[in-house]
Amino acid sequence: EDDIGMCVRDLQDMDVIFHTFRAFARISALELILPKTLLVPLWDTCIASLRRTLADSFPHLAKVALAFAAKYLGVYLGPESTSRIGDEAVGKLEKRATQWAHHPLGLFFGIKVYHIYLASVLGFLAQFFPPMDRVKTAEARAISRLAPGPTNWLPLHVAFHLKEWYGFPSSWKSV
């Protein structure tokens, strides 16, 4: 399966691109699967109105799926993407924190496990977007789950400075 993402100025440009893909299909036997093709409008419209425009003016594109956000290479893009950004990453982080919290790791190995298996999930997201509040909250919960001891014994701001302030071999790193 191959993925292609592109931004076009308007539906006329999309029509030109569609005809280019159709010509390519004739020589390569590789075709677009329109129901799997997702159009994310970056202009002010509603899905029903856009669906009618496609059916009336571009009937060959009428089977294209429509949405205001789409996942492309693991990242949500589009006008409504902000409501979805971080949801999967937070879910993965919480699942991994739960899995690792059942092992008596100690503080040193808890930090190592966090950096190797948990922080990478948030690091991928941080390449594209600044950390949102729900991501920071999930990060704090994961750190407290992997820091053995009584509840809230290790303040988050201290966890990030264990090495500098207390000479511990390493500190937690924040997204």
Disulfide bonds with the S-S distance in Angstrom:
none
